[in-house]
Amino acid sequence: MSKLATTADAVARLVHDGDRVSAACGLEARIPFSAGHEIIRQGKRNLTLVGPISDMLYDQLIGAGCVRALEVAWVGNVGAGLGHNFRRAAEANPPRITITDYTNLTYAIGLRAAAEGIPFGVTRSLFGTDIASQHDAFREIKDPFGDECVFAVRAISVDVAIVVAQRADANGNAHVWGNLGTTLESVRAAQRVIVLAEELVDPDVIRSEPNRTLIPGLLVDAVVVEPGAAHPSPVEGYRERDHAAFEAYHRATRTSEGTDAWRREWIENVGDRAAYMKKLHA
Amino acid sequence: MNARTLMIVAAARQIADRDVVFAGMRLPLIGFAVAKSTHAPGAVGLFENGLIREVPARGMVVTMGDGPNQHGATLATSLIDVMGMLQRGRVNVGFLGGAEVDALGNLNTTKVGATRLPGSGGGSDIAAHAQRCVFIMEHERRRFVERVSYITSRPRGPVTLITTLGVFALNAGPARVVSLHPDVTHDRVIEQTGFALEFEGATRTPEPSDAELEAIRTADPTGFWTGASQ
């Protein structure tokens, strides 16, 4: 059964107001900017964004008013440092977003628990830190088989995961390579999955290298074939990172007005990713 | 000799041959490349996005997911796989930076007063599990405080702190000066540090060797990280 869709259809059908969204699991690679921009165009609201690190996409969603809460280890613009919209929203009085701080490992452990359908994972991280005591996603517990104390990390549920793959078949079976971040756990934890692929391939191509099939179609709801979906983040084997685009965004978003102007130019006045790529290369 | 060059070389010298290293980004990444091409050819670099490298990246790397950091990697896997090895105790030395550091080696990368910072990333985990840590920071009094206002990262082992002024030892007895960079005075360090330091035994940070300078030029040809072009 073909799951092929457009980004607009997939976002309209599978991303709902109030959802818990994972849209930044590649750790600086394969970030689904095209779907994030479509979420902004469709005016989704009250989202909770989860992720280890998001290079700029989460800042864009916050700046557009789509976000109520973040459950993350790091938010900003990796090359430039901070994310201006994240900071404005966090520092506003009262704050416009709530933030649940994780570390990269404890985030991944919580996500994996959700992916495996169990209530929590455990870690030796967090001892002696203020992260542990700031919210109730962590509980110090005793090892039931010994005397050591560890931290339990509550499972991190996900309504919709949006991931970029190098290639996929029409059923959503996808080959992914390069560093994976939390790609596997995000897809397995989510209730709904959107795959954005650089290339559509025949199922025979997928089956020729099953070790590369990191996303099974049985978990996927929509496949969007969209070259450049991750721009300006890199896609190993297809696209290098566009450093200048990250720097330009950083400069343009120093003020809220600058953010609005940037969003009009690159998101609202651009109908879809094909138009974005055309504008980029004009 | 600019401070960044001294800091990179000091960072490189913290890596022993065959060390397993969480090298991170920016200056430590260049330090890893320098160590690999001089005294530590057997060092292995782990990256929390899921990469393991045995050869330094060729070309500019801004984020660990960039093409040059992917190309030539030995292994590409998941975050939890690499950070699981870290938690298991496999990492000898981890590199970190932060907004605030204190005499006990605690780091704050989360919030200072009303200012919200990006957060831990993998830093808290690296501090918790690496056998020893190396911090690299700008040396300013507002960053070097008696107690950080928020503990993002609590190091398990000893910390070597490399700054724009010198090299310091934390979290292993009283905070201590290991070496001062050339032309840096005791008074200047005291003035820029919000906690007490022991100076006994302090030396001068050695100048980089020709081989180290050559390795820096190779790893940072445009001077993007070392500021040589500025």
Chai-1 contact restraints between the chains, C-beta under 6 A:
chainA,res_idxA,chainB,res_idxB,connection_type,confidence,min_distance_angstrom,max_distance_angstrom,comment,restraint_id
A,L27,B,N49,contact,1.0,0.0,6.0,A-B,restraint_1
A,L27,B,G65,contact,1.0,0.0,6.0,A-B,restraint_2
A,E28,B,T63,contact,1.0,0.0,6.0,A-B,restraint_3
A,E28,B,G65,contact,1.0,0.0,6.0,A-B,restraint_4
A,A29,B,G65,contact,1.0,0.0,6.0,A-B,restraint_5
A,I53,B,G121,contact,1.0,0.0,6.0,A-B,restraint_6
A,A73,B,G119,contact,1.0,0.0,6.0,A-B,restraint_7
A,A73,B,S120,contact,1.0,0.0,6.0,A-B,restraint_8
A,A73,B,G121,contact,1.0,0.0,6.0,A-B,restraint_9
A,W74,B,P118,contact,1.0,0.0,6.0,A-B,restraint_10
A,W74,B,G119,contact,1.0,0.0,6.0,A-B,restraint_11
A,W74,B,G121,contact,1.0,0.0,6.0,A-B,restraint_12
A,V75,B,P118,contact,1.0,0.0,6.0,A-B,restraint_13
A,G76,B,P118,contact,1.0,0.0,6.0,A-B,restraint_14
A,V78,B,T63,contact,1.0,0.0,6.0,A-B,restraint_15
A,G79,B,V62,contact,1.0,0.0,6.0,A-B,restraint_16
A,R87,B,R116,contact,1.0,0.0,6.0,A-B,restraint_17
A,A90,B,R116,contact,1.0,0.0,6.0,A-B,restraint_18
A,E91,B,A114,contact,1.0,0.0,6.0,A-B,restraint_19
A,E91,B,R116,contact,1.0,0.0,6.0,A-B,restraint_20
A,D101,B,G119,contact,1.0,0.0,6.0,A-B,restraint_21
A,T103,B,S120,contact,1.0,0.0,6.0,A-B,restraint_22
A,T103,B,S124,contact,1.0,0.0,6.0,A-B,restraint_23
A,T103,B,D125,contact,1.0,0.0,6.0,A-B,restraint_24
A,N104,B,E48,contact,1.0,0.0,6.0,A-B,restraint_25
A,N104,B,G121,contact,1.0,0.0,6.0,A-B,restraint_26
A,N104,B,G122,contact,1.0,0.0,6.0,A-B,restraint_27
A,L105,B,M83,contact,1.0,0.0,6.0,A-B,restraint_28
A,L105,B,D125,contact,1.0,0.0,6.0,A-B,restraint_29
A,A108,B,L79,contact,1.0,0.0,6.0,A-B,restraint_30
A,A108,B,I80,contact,1.0,0.0,6.0,A-B,restraint_31
A,R124,B,Q87,contact,1.0,0.0,6.0,A-B,restraint_32
A,S125,B,D125,contact,1.0,0.0,6.0,A-B,restraint_33
A,S125,B,A128,contact,1.0,0.0,6.0,A-B,restraint_34
A,G128,B,R154,contact,1.0,0.0,6.0,A-B,restraint_35
A,T129,B,S124,contact,1.0,0.0,6.0,A-B,restraint_36
A,T129,B,I151,contact,1.0,0.0,6.0,A-B,restraint_37
A,T129,B,R154,contact,1.0,0.0,6.0,A-B,restraint_38
A,D130,B,Y150,contact,1.0,0.0,6.0,A-B,restraint_39
A,D130,B,I151,contact,1.0,0.0,6.0,A-B,restraint_40
A,G178,B,Q70,contact,1.0,0.0,6.0,A-B,restraint_41
A,G178,B,A76,contact,1.0,0.0,6.0,A-B,restraint_42
A,N179,B,N49,contact,1.0,0.0,6.0,A-B,restraint_43
A,N179,B,G50,contact,1.0,0.0,6.0,A-B,restraint_44
A,N179,B,L51,contact,1.0,0.0,6.0,A-B,restraint_45
A,N179,B,G65,contact,1.0,0.0,6.0,A-B,restraint_46
A,N179,B,A76,contact,1.0,0.0,6.0,A-B,restraint_47
A,L180,B,G50,contact,1.0,0.0,6.0,A-B,restraint_48
A,L180,B,S78,contact,1.0,0.0,6.0,A-B,restraint_49
A,G181,B,N49,contact,1.0,0.0,6.0,A-B,restraint_50
A,G181,B,L79,contact,1.0,0.0,6.0,A-B,restraint_51
A,T182,B,L79,contact,1.0,0.0,6.0,A-B,restraint_52
A,L184,B,S78,contact,1.0,0.0,6.0,A-B,restraint_53
A,P234,B,G65,contact,1.0,0.0,6.0,A-B,restraint_54
A,P234,B,D66,contact,1.0,0.0,6.0,A-B,restraint_55
A,P234,B,G67,contact,1.0,0.0,6.0,A-B,restraint_56
A,E236,B,Q70,contact,1.0,0.0,6.0,A-B,restraint_57
A,E240,B,G67,contact,1.0,0.0,6.0,A-B,restraint_58
A,R241,B,D66,contact,1.0,0.0,6.0,A-B,restraint_59
A,H243,B,V62,contact,1.0,0.0,6.0,A-B,restraint_60
